[in-house]
Amino acid sequence: MTETTARPAMTLTIAGSEATGGAGAQADLKTFQELGTFGMVALTCIVSFNPKDNWNHRFVPVETQVISDQLEAIFGNYGPEALDAVKLGMMGSPATISTVAAAVAERKPRHLVLDPVLICKGQEPGHAQDTDNALKAELLPLATFVTPNHFETEQLSGMKVESLEDLQAAAAEIHRVSGAAVLAKGGVRLAGSDAVDVFVDAEGMEVLSAPKIGEHAVSGAGCSLAAAITAELAKGYSAREAARRAKAFVTAGIRQRVAGNTPFDALWQGGLRR
């Protein structure tokens, strides 16, 4: 007789590939695994750094039909009732955004965590602006949790962020316009000895703080933070507790960061093991 066990929490990332493993879908899947969930990915684009051009991005979109096919297979296999925690990462084009928005609107996952990647180096400026506008119009209204970085917080709120007080006001504004829980990341961008992020939901605001580890941003920190929130939500934690646990996960990963030939280090998702 075959012994059966409870199925693990199920998590999906709809995001781009980043071949060096520091960010994107690779970081998301490693985060899902580290936090004990069963991870899946639907790829939206392929991003590869160019070592011959100052490590800038080379960007190749995945065809929208292929994106739809991936999502059809994933949701057809498990169903939205089992797969209720989904993370959205880099989209890369208005067409991709429309495809993904239609798919998630139809399936209605309980938790939809939007990491609002508004800039992809390698895109033409006009195309990047169209992508940003589409993301704000089509994906932001569907999100239940949003995790903007410093730049994205300014863009989504329409406010300048130069202090913790600014970050708090901007996070509250994004929550007001979207209705989603928000974790606005100050990180190393704000002055001071601590990396501060601001959580806001319908129940109030909380400042999450940890000592800075270096003065430079680490590749994969934003991706991994949103993926960790997705995993913790899938396991049944509240939005606030998911934010707290994700902050601890990323802080440990930054402490155990991995260096290569790029001018930036990469977060290691196994940081909590030590």
PyMOL commands that set and color helices and strands:
alter all, ss='L'
color gray80, all
select helices_A, chain A and resi 24-34+64-78+94-107+125-142+150-157+164-178+221-234+239-255+271-273
alter helices_A, ss='H'
color red, helices_A
select strands_A, chain A and resi 10-18+38-50+56-61+85-88+111-114+145-146+181-187+194-201+204-211
alter strands_A, ss='S'
color yellow, strands_A
deselect
rebuild
show_as cartoon
